[in-house]
């Protein structure tokens, strides 16, 4: 079953969207009690930590962002806070692998921020992640 046919209210188009990952995350979290108080919630943050790389890539499909924006977006979406000590090393690894590209830009007097954008290789990776999530989602709803 495709995400489109699942009645989640988001249209899965050829354009990669954050909604697919968020929908899959919501389904998984509701199944394992990620936001609740079940005994599996003990595993929630470690489980999510493993999902951070693809989640960051999908978030960068939305728009280019700097590290702090990503930290806030991850918190808003998941309910968990991952600090700079977790997120920035992941950004460096993603950049090292050629999946994202960081660019320093000036923000005011003597203040620079590094804005991250997906590369074409990163977009390809997100498409692969999206296909995998569609398969996982179809298993969860069947």
FENCORKA-V884988 format. One record per backbone hydrogen bond with DSSP energy under -0.5 kcal/mol. NH is the residue of the N-H (numbers start at 1). CO is the residue of the C=O. E is the energy in kcal/mol with one decimal. If there is no record, write none. Layout:
((NH CO E) (NH CO E))
This chain:
((6 2 -0.5) (6 3 -1.0) (7 4 -0.9) (8 3 -0.8) (12 10 -0.6) (13 11 -0.9) (13 15 -0.5) (20 17 -0.5) (21 17 -0.7) (22 18 -2.5) (23 19 -3.3) (24 20 -2.5) (25 21 -2.7) (26 22 -2.7) (27 23 -2.5) (28 24 -2.8) (29 25 -3.2) (30 26 -2.4) (31 27 -1.9) (32 28 -2.2) (33 29 -1.0) (34 29 -2.4) (41 38 -1.6) (42 39 -1.1) (43 40 -1.8) (44 41 -1.0) (45 41 -0.5) (47 43 -2.5) (48 44 -2.7) (49 45 -2.7) (50 46 -1.5) (51 47 -0.7) (51 48 -1.1) (52 48 -0.6) (52 49 -1.0) (55 51 -2.2) (56 52 -3.2) (57 53 -2.2) (58 54 -2.4) (59 55 -2.5) (60 56 -2.1) (61 57 -0.6) (61 58 -0.9) (62 58 -0.8) (62 59 -0.8) (63 59 -1.1) (65 116 -1.5) (67 114 -0.6) (70 66 -2.0) (71 67 -2.4) (72 68 -2.4) (73 69 -2.6) (74 70 -2.8) (75 71 -2.0) (76 72 -2.7) (77 73 -2.4) (78 74 -2.8) (79 75 -2.3) (82 80 -0.6) (83 81 -0.5) (86 83 -1.7) (87 83 -2.4) (88 84 -1.9) (89 84 -0.5) (90 86 -1.1) (91 87 -2.2) (92 88 -2.5) (93 89 -2.1) (94 90 -2.7) (95 91 -2.3) (96 92 -2.6) (97 93 -2.0) (98 95 -1.3) (99 94 -2.4) (100 94 -1.0) (101 117 -2.7) (103 115 -2.1) (105 113 -2.7) (107 111 -4.0) (111 108 -0.9) (113 105 -2.3) (115 103 -2.8) (115 113 -0.7) (116 65 -3.2) (117 101 -2.1) (119 99 -2.1) (123 119 -2.2) (124 120 -2.1) (125 121 -2.0) (126 122 -2.2) (127 123 -2.1) (128 124 -1.9) (129 125 -2.5) (130 126 -3.0) (131 127 -2.2) (132 128 -2.1) (133 129 -2.9) (134 130 -2.2) (135 131 -1.7) (136 132 -2.6) (137 133 -3.2) (138 134 -2.3) (139 135 -1.7) (140 136 -2.0) (141 137 -2.1) (142 138 -0.7))
